């Protein structure tokens, strides 16, 4: 018997099970262009610009295969240096390098196999063009440091990239630069040379032209301002302000929570960007709260081996709300939203509880309902935030966001909680996940259903817990640390000088 190909399913952990996270991802991508969640150290930008120039001088070939071998050997060598010296973070291939160095104690280290694409060997990275192609190239192009010429397919440094390449080359010195080229060509290096190559590592940026070049690229001081340049610069400025106010090296959680506050002491010129970050964080809080409702819904389905029908789930949600608090369950939504705590610390505490695995899913769902109500009320009281939400998120199509969900809530704000929440679970959670998973199956052949519909009843497959998205802030902070604008005590003198330029 022949079966349709789509029935040959492979279960896959579903990312964004409600189709809500993607809206936040699309927004934060516009807030820090040129930096991504997988561009972990700013010095890779200089390393790749130098590598492009060295390739043009030493190899002079438009063969894609030769360029790929060059970049893979460079990355493998870079990882070996990092592993030999130690103390580095954000270096691609570091685990492979540690294994390779532990194989023997010979002075000579051959990394031909490690830099190859032979899957039968222990190779430093499976991606064909290494972390350069996987993570950095798109951001190098965004920053104007690389381009792909029309007459061949090898990415090359631009004129702006040449400035960075020369700064990197001058920083490591001509002798070390030639040693790198020689090692790349033969895919061999000595352990003594690995120690001598320490100056190429991410942590070794020194004060001078190279450090200044990275600052100019990140803050866009040497180019005509574009929307992308201005937004990246403004985000980095906001990070510097957070570092100054906290007097320590911040992390992404600290920064995003500070930018969520409407009364942050930032210059007027940065308020528009701060509001965009507040909008992003509100969206992320919304989707994580909805994720808690999804988790609760799945647990209700799981209680019965044969699952539950949608009317049964609807009735169960309403009954449990009444059992927890008959009085609260009878409040109409707009009354309920006016009763929740709107203090910033309350938003943070609810977020902490939503992401905690220490509480029952039903308890977290109730926290999620409260978070949704608080966000609704915050937006109602803040026309500037609501307007930015409208600008940031489109309606229509298959996408969902805080904007679409607020629109649905507002249409139901005069109904009681024990009516609104069950409808939300049925329409915006259960039915929504089914639609999202169906689209992934049709378009990507990924089977991401968390529950299955069987003769009108939903049967449990797997659980899902709420998560926050990762908005590129940690790499951005690391970049500022790398170029000596942030230290363990917050802003350095150089960082403070940049802040003062804006006042």
Rosetta blueprint (number, residue, H / E / L):
1 X L
2 X L
3 X L
4 X L
5 X H
6 X H
7 X H
8 X L
9 X L
10 X L
11 X E
12 X L
13 X L
14 X L
15 X L
16 X L
17 X L
18 X L
19 X L
20 X L
21 X H
22 X H
23 X H
24 X H
25 X H
26 X H
27 X H
28 X H
29 X H
30 X H
31 X H
32 X L
33 X L
34 X L
35 X L
36 X L
37 X L
38 X L
39 X L
40 X L
41 X L
42 X L
43 X H
44 X H
45 X H
46 X H
47 X H
48 X H
49 X H
50 X H
51 X H
52 X H
53 X H
54 X H
55 X H
56 X H
57 X H
58 X H
59 X L
60 X L
61 X L
62 X L
63 X L
64 X H
65 X H
66 X H
67 X H
68 X H
69 X H
70 X H
71 X H
72 X H
73 X H
74 X H
75 X H
76 X H
77 X H
78 X H
79 X H
80 X H
81 X H
82 X H
83 X H
84 X H
85 X H
86 X L
87 X L
88 X L
89 X L
90 X L
91 X L
92 X L
93 X L
94 X H
95 X H
96 X H
97 X H
98 X H
99 X H
100 X H
101 X H
102 X H
103 X H
104 X L
105 X L
106 X L
107 X L
108 X E
109 X E
110 X E
111 X L
112 X L
113 X L
114 X L
115 X L
116 X L
117 X L
118 X L
119 X L
120 X L
121 X L
122 X L
123 X L
124 X L
125 X L
126 X L
127 X L
128 X L
129 X L
130 X H
131 X H
132 X H
133 X H
134 X H
135 X H
136 X H
137 X H
138 X H
139 X H
140 X H
141 X H
142 X H
143 X L
144 X L
145 X L
146 X E
147 X E
148 X E
149 X L
150 X L
151 X L
152 X L
153 X L
154 X L
155 X E
156 X E
157 X E
158 X L
159 X H
160 X H
161 X H
162 X H
163 X H
164 X H
165 X H
166 X H
167 X H
168 X H
169 X H
170 X H
171 X H
172 X H
173 X L
174 X H
175 X H
176 X H
177 X H
178 X H
179 X H
180 X H
181 X H
182 X H
183 X H
184 X H
185 X H
186 X H
187 X L
188 X E
189 X E
190 X E
191 X H
192 X H
193 X H
194 X H
195 X H
196 X H
197 X H
198 X H
199 X H
200 X H
201 X L
202 X H
203 X H
204 X H
205 X L
206 X L
207 X L
208 X L
209 X H
210 X H
211 X H
212 X H
213 X H
214 X H
215 X H
216 X H
217 X H
218 X H
219 X H
220 X L
221 X L
222 X L
223 X L
224 X L
225 X L
226 X L
227 X H
228 X H
229 X H
230 X H
231 X H
232 X H
233 X H
234 X H
235 X H
236 X H
237 X H
238 X H
239 X H
240 X H
241 X H
242 X H
243 X H
244 X H
245 X H
246 X H
247 X L
248 X L
249 X L
250 X L
251 X L
252 X H
253 X H
254 X H
255 X H
256 X H
257 X H
258 X H
259 X H
260 X H
261 X L
262 X L
263 X L
264 X L
265 X L
266 X L
267 X L
268 X H
269 X H
270 X H
271 X H
272 X H
273 X H
274 X H
275 X H
276 X H
277 X H
278 X H
279 X H
280 X H
281 X H
282 X H
283 X H
284 X H
285 X H
286 X H
287 X H
288 X H
289 X H
290 X H
291 X H
292 X H
293 X H
294 X H
295 X H
296 X H
297 X H
298 X H
299 X H
300 X H
301 X H
302 X H
303 X L
304 X L
305 X L
306 X L
307 X L
308 X E
309 X L
310 X H
311 X H
312 X H
313 X H
314 X H
315 X H
316 X H
317 X H
318 X H
319 X H
320 X H
321 X H
322 X H
323 X H
324 X H
325 X L
326 X H
327 X H
328 X H
329 X H
330 X L
331 X L
332 X E
333 X H
334 X H
335 X H
336 X H
337 X H
338 X L
339 X L
340 X L
341 X L
342 X L
343 X L
344 X H
345 X H
346 X H
347 X H
348 X H
349 X H
350 X H
351 X H
352 X H
353 X H
354 X H
355 X H
356 X L
357 X L
358 X L
359 X L
360 X L
361 X H
362 X H
363 X H
364 X H
365 X H
366 X H
367 X H
368 X H
369 X H
370 X H
371 X H
372 X H
373 X H
374 X H
375 X H
376 X H
377 X H
378 X H
379 X H
380 X H
381 X H
382 X L
383 X H
384 X H
385 X H
386 X H
387 X H
388 X H
389 X H
390 X H
391 X H
392 X H
393 X L
394 X L
395 X L
396 X L
397 X L
398 X L
399 X L
400 X L
401 X L
402 X H
403 X H
404 X H
405 X H
406 X H
407 X H
408 X H
409 X H
410 X H
411 X H
412 X L
413 X L
414 X L
415 X L
416 X E
417 X H
418 X H
419 X H
420 X H
421 X H
422 X H
423 X H
424 X H
425 X H
426 X H
427 X H
428 X H
429 X H
430 X H
431 X H
432 X H
433 X H
434 X H
435 X H
436 X H
437 X H
438 X H
439 X H
440 X H
441 X H
442 X H
443 X H
444 X H
445 X L
446 X L
447 X E
448 X L
449 X L
450 X L
451 X E
452 X E
453 X E
454 X E
455 X L
456 X L
457 X E
458 X E
459 X E
460 X E
461 X L
462 X L
463 X L
464 X L
465 X L
466 X L
467 X L
468 X L
469 X L
470 X L
471 X L
472 X L
473 X H
474 X H
475 X H
476 X H
477 X H
478 X H
479 X H
480 X H
481 X H
482 X H
483 X L
484 X L
485 X L
486 X E
487 X E
488 X L
489 X L
490 X E
491 X E
492 X L
493 X H
494 X H
495 X H
496 X H
497 X H
498 X H
499 X H
500 X H
501 X H
502 X H
503 X L
